[in-house]
Amino acid sequence: MMRIGIVGCGHIGMVHGAALERLVDGGLVDARVTATFDTDPARAAALAVPHGATPATTLDALLDAVDVVWICTWTAAHADAVEAAADRGLPIFCEKPLAPDLAASERVAAALRRVPHQVGLVLAYAPVFRTAAGLVRSGRFGRVLTTILRDDQYFPIQGMYGSSWRGDVAKAGGGTFIEHSIHDVALLAAILGDPVDVSARTSSQFGHEGIEDQALVTLGYADGTTATIASVWHQILSRGSSRRLEIFCERAMLWTEDDYLGPLHVETDDGVELFEAEAPPWIDRFAGLAEFAKPIAQYAEPSKAFLDALAADGPAARGWPDVDAALAAHLVVDAAYRSASGGGTPIPLRSRGPSAE
Ligand SMILES: NC(=O)c1ccc[n+]([C@@H]2O[C@H](COP(=O)([O-])OP(=O)(O)OC[C@H]3O[C@@H](n4cnc5c(N)ncnc54)[C@H](O)[C@@H]3O)[C@@H](O)[C@H]2O)c1
């Protein structure tokens, strides 16, 4: 049995904990959360309870007692925990963003490369986007002309997030674009490939220095086409985090407003076809309320994939998405911020070589 440690026991630590608990209780992985650590001991103690785990009093104590670690601290604290775990040769699931800026992200990536690892860019597993990527890449609708991705969320220092670090640039690195839309950047790379340049305008309306609450980012591709990400943190607390994706191909328009199962709407001259995916059948084994099974599956599926890879390949395992996908997204985020600080001038992106897929 693999002993799992969770470092950082806030919002996403609890979400991963809940997903792992269901995988364990459903007999879907040979693993268990056995240790938790947070600089706030009450959080480590609270997360330990449902797993019957031991709250560790130091990071070293946790790392000494586990076989694999989930790093779920706020962004600026990923580096120290990742480096300490990599020094011990432990496999690491690291949350996104890797770090607040590109240079620090490259250091985190260098440590992750030394061990089996996976990055929490969970949209890579969403069936709706995998279907969209497959359809677009098949070429059956002709070339992609333009793509529009709107990502909106209430300013996440309130409500269910219950934590203030996303208003602190030293801990978060920036606002809505790095913190939330890094998912969107990785998603568009999976569908459209790597952009060749990026231009951006950002604005901060809510008084948190260095934390943009709006970003309008245009990605340019080698064939001259573009994609746009509109990313916004608003104050509508009743509105859940949501995404709307529209892809205009020569002979089809694909769109969805659900970032997990869809449906994906595909409009062509023949009419509108709907593609709706099923959650993995094994969520039937999840304990608890059925209404939570699908939201938890979004996190359980990547975690199961990582644990399955570790069980199959041990130290040779490589999770997905990996540091290559994460660093490619960080390059875009960094260029977008540089463009925005220069008034929106396009910034060329350096190539990351052959696709990491
Ligand atoms: N993949 C996703 O869908 C997703 C969703 C939400 C958050 N995230 C990412 O997860 C990370 C955490 O976000 P969150 O919403 O859980 O924040 P949070 O504030 O709810 O939790 C962060 C926790 O880290 C703890 N912490 C800080 N420094 C630490 C250290 N050095 N050692 C141990 N614990 C430490 C804090 O005390 C806090 O409990 C961020 O990087 C965020 O971007 C990813």
The ligand as a Gaussian input file, in Angstrom:
#p B3LYP/6-31G(d) Opt

LIG

0 1
 N       -6.048000      22.393000      -9.804000
 C       -7.062000      23.097000      -9.349000
 O       -8.180000      22.985000      -9.831000
 C       -6.842000      24.044000      -8.183000
 C       -7.952000      24.566000      -7.517000
 C       -7.721000      25.415000      -6.432000
 C       -6.423000      25.728000      -6.053000
 N       -5.373000      25.239000      -6.757000
 C       -3.981000      25.569000      -6.372000
 O       -3.704000      24.910000      -5.141000
 C       -2.885000      25.724000      -4.293000
 C       -3.621000      25.936000      -2.964000
 O       -4.833000      26.622000      -3.176000
 P       -6.006000      26.560000      -2.089000
 O       -7.209000      27.118000      -2.720000
 O       -6.074000      25.212000      -1.519000
 O       -5.464000      27.572000      -0.979000
 P       -5.816000      27.537000       0.581000
 O       -5.412000      28.849000       1.136000
 O       -7.206000      27.065000       0.788000
 O       -4.838000      26.409000       1.151000
 C       -3.444000      26.580000       1.137000
 C       -2.901000      25.980000       2.415000
 O       -1.471000      25.944000       2.341000
 C       -1.007000      26.154000       3.666000
 N        0.405000      26.495000       3.589000
 C        0.967000      27.653000       3.199000
 N        2.309000      27.565000       3.248000
 C        2.595000      26.307000       3.654000
 C        3.805000      25.592000       3.884000
 N        4.997000      26.171000       3.674000
 N        3.724000      24.315000       4.304000
 C        2.525000      23.719000       4.507000
 N        1.337000      24.346000       4.306000
 C        1.388000      25.630000       3.894000
 C       -1.908000      27.226000       4.219000
 O       -1.874000      27.301000       5.634000
 C       -3.267000      26.769000       3.681000
 O       -3.933000      25.922000       4.586000
 C       -2.608000      26.988000      -5.083000
 O       -1.383000      26.866000      -5.768000
 C       -3.753000      27.042000      -6.074000
 O       -3.436000      27.754000      -7.241000
 C       -5.551000      24.388000      -7.794000

